[in-house]
Amino acid sequence: MASMRAVHVSKAGGDFELVQREIPEPGAGEALIKVEACGVCHGDAIVKEGTFPGIRYPRIPGHEVIGSIAKLGPGTEFFKPGTRVGVGWRGGHCGSCPACRRGDFRACENPLTTGISTDGGYAEYMIARAEVLLSIPDELESIAGAPLLCAGRTTFSALRSSVAAAGDLVAIQGLGGLGHLALQYAVKMGFKTVVLSRGKSKENLAMRLGAYRFIDTVSSDPVKELKGLGGAKVILCTAPNSKAISELIAGLGRGGQAVIVGAARDMLQFPAHLLIGSGRSIIGSGAGEIADAVSFSIFAGIIPMVEVFPLEKAAEAYEKMMNATVHFRSVIKM
């Protein structure tokens, strides 16, 4: 049997290990994908640390994948071998739960998750269900495009579904892997976009990317600054810091909305009066249509800033992502 290189985690809390595995065979309704690039996402920590119940090890992480179809399983007729495709977080649906029977596949009660319940893209080849494959146009380069399949989808969808309208004041909390994409989307959507970041090291970048204002949360009071601008219609919280997010709620204007996409483990804490009578709200956002995010990104010229790592340095790519020292998304190139 032909073999491939892959990086897997053999147990919860284990290290990344570079191994040789047999190239898997696609089953009915599946495709074998020759991976070209795989983004490294904070969600990969779920496999690394074993924080989700029922993970079967060893497991290959990775859910920001772009590659080409190497082989199709039986009954997979929509795509053709050689087609460039992308695979994101959603790995498939069961087709039999109440939500699936209503056609609401995104609300599936028994979903598959790429790189968590199935092997993902930290490998030269992977298997994916045909129902979740996204055709990738030629103009989107694989390395730059891979982060759009999760980080891009997450931030684009959060902004598009928020209460903000063109011309409204929108604040992006954090200018990292999610935030630098959120800023670009917000500007292209016509929002008056403010960046909130610790220190001034990213101020020049924020302004180059089109920010209306940069607020250093260390040297100034971000709530006072936002109130001085009339209050934010939306604060998109991309950095997983519950204390900082909690303190920002007061910077929302009347009817404003805090949208959380950066998940922290500690709890939000703020007085209830910040919501009562003001119409302020707090929501989480993690879903969205990958195809729309990719299409908008190509149309608007939004490109992730990435550092590229070979497969054998997947552990380094992951650590730089977790420590927020990567500029701004880690991508593994095969």
Stockholm file with secondary structure:
# STOCKHOLM 1.0

chainA/1-334         MASMRAVHVSKAGGDFELVQREIPEPGAGEALIKVEACGVCHGDAIVKEGTFPGIRYPRIPGHEVIGSIAKLGPGTEFFKPGTRVGVGWRGGHCGSCPACRRGDFRACENPLTTGISTDGGYAEYMIARAEVLLSIPDELESIAGAPLLCAGRTTFSALRSSVAAAGDLVAIQGLGGLGHLALQYAVKMGFKTVVLSRGKSKENLAMRLGAYRFIDTVSSDPVKELKGLGGAKVILCTAPNSKAISELIAGLGRGGQAVIVGAARDMLQFPAHLLIGSGRSIIGSGAGEIADAVSFSIFAGIIPMVEVFPLEKAAEAYEKMMNATVHFRSVIKM
#=GR chainA/1-334 SS CCEEEEEEECSTTCCEEEEEEECCCCCTTEEEEEEEEEEECGGGHHHHHTCSTTCCSSBCCCCEEEEEEEEECTTCCSSCTTCEEEECSEEECCSCSHHHHTTCGGGCSSCEEBTTTBCCSSBSEEEEEGGGCEECCTTSCHHHHGGGGTHHHHHHHHHHTSSCCTTCEEEEECCSTTHHHHHHHHHHTTCEEEEEESSSTTHHHHHHTTCSEEEETTTSCHHHHHHHTTCEEEEEECSCCHHHHHHHGGGEEEEEEEEECSCCSSCCCCCGGGTTTTCCEEEECCCCCHHHHHHHHHHHTCCCCEEEEEGGGHHHHHHHHHTTCSSSEEEEEC
#=GC SS_cons         CCEEEEEEECSTTCCEEEEEEECCCCCTTEEEEEEEEEEECGGGHHHHHTCSTTCCSSBCCCCEEEEEEEEECTTCCSSCTTCEEEECSEEECCSCSHHHHTTCGGGCSSCEEBTTTBCCSSBSEEEEEGGGCEECCTTSCHHHHGGGGTHHHHHHHHHHTSSCCTTCEEEEECCSTTHHHHHHHHHHTTCEEEEEESSSTTHHHHHHTTCSEEEETTTSCHHHHHHHTTCEEEEEECSCCHHHHHHHGGGEEEEEEEEECSCCSSCCCCCGGGTTTTCCEEEECCCCCHHHHHHHHHHHTCCCCEEEEEGGGHHHHHHHHHTTCSSSEEEEEC
//
